[in-house]
Amino acid sequence: MTWRRVFLLSGLSTLVLLSNAKQKIFMQESDASNFLKRRGKRSPKSQDEVNAENRQKLRADELRREYYEEQRNEFENFVEEQNDEQEERSREAVEQWRQWHYDGLYPSYLYNRHHI
C-alpha cells in the first residue's frame, strides 16, 4: 500500500512540475511560427536582426581592441625590460672602465692636466 502512495505522490509532483515548466520552456504559438521562417535574400532585415548584428559587430570590435591592447602592453613591457637590461650592462661597463682607469685623483688626472 505504501509503494502505491509513493508512486501516486511522485506522479502528481511530476505532473505539477511539468505544467509549470511547460510555460517556461515552450514559446507562444505566434512566436514559434515566426521563429523558423526564412527571410528572402532581398527582403529587408527586421530591426531585431539589425540590432543583433550590430551587437555582434560591437562585441567583436571590443574583443579585437582588447586583444591588440594586451599585445601592445606585453610588447611595451618587453621593450622596457630590454632597455633596462641594456642600460644596466652599459652602466656596469662604464663603472668597470672607471675602476680600471682610476688614477687616484678626482676628477681623474686627464681632466687635471695643465696644458703648457
Sequence and secondary structure as in RCSB ss.txt:
>XXXX:A:sequence
MTWRRVFLLSGLSTLVLLSNAKQKIFMQESDASNFLKRRGKRSPKSQDEVNAENRQKLRADELRREYYEEQRNEF
ENFVEEQNDEQEERSREAVEQWRQWHYDGLYPSYLYNRHHI
>XXXX:A:secstr
 HHHHHHHHHHHHHHHHHHHHHHHHS  HHHHHHHS    SSS   HHHHHHHHHHHHHHHHHHHHHHHHHHHHH
HHHHHHHHHHHHHHHHHHHHHHHHHT  SSSS HHHH    
